[in-house]
Amino acid sequence: MAVLDFGATSASSPASASFFKRIGAHIMDALTSFAHARARTAELQYYMDMSDEQLAAKGLRRDEIAQHVFRDMFI
């Protein structure tokens, strides 16, 4: 009768675990990027829907909206 040892590791286990960790990390990075893009798009739309008077009250002009929303990316 054969005995199965599920606790045994093979030579490929560390590589497989590392591979799946990398895949998981890439998936999380992609989801995070997608969430950030959606948030910025929503913020852009929020400002684009405002009138020029409302933008002026916030100290913005229509041509400055993108720069304002992406201000952390501009140098």
Secondary structure in CASP SS format (residue, H / E / C, confidence):
PFRMAT SS
TARGET T0000
AUTHOR 0000-0000-0000
METHOD secondary structure of the structure
MODEL  1
M C 1.00
A C 1.00
V C 1.00
L C 1.00
D C 1.00
F C 1.00
G C 1.00
A C 1.00
T C 1.00
S C 1.00
A C 1.00
S C 1.00
S H 1.00
P H 1.00
A H 1.00
S H 1.00
A H 1.00
S H 1.00
F H 1.00
F H 1.00
K H 1.00
R H 1.00
I H 1.00
G H 1.00
A H 1.00
H H 1.00
I H 1.00
M H 1.00
D H 1.00
A H 1.00
L H 1.00
T H 1.00
S H 1.00
F H 1.00
A H 1.00
H H 1.00
A H 1.00
R H 1.00
A H 1.00
R H 1.00
T H 1.00
A H 1.00
E H 1.00
L H 1.00
Q H 1.00
Y H 1.00
Y H 1.00
M H 1.00
D C 1.00
M C 1.00
S C 1.00
D H 1.00
E H 1.00
Q H 1.00
L H 1.00
A H 1.00
A H 1.00
K C 1.00
G C 1.00
L C 1.00
R C 1.00
R H 1.00
D H 1.00
E H 1.00
I H 1.00
A H 1.00
Q H 1.00
H H 1.00
V H 1.00
F C 1.00
R C 1.00
D C 1.00
M C 1.00
F C 1.00
I C 1.00
END
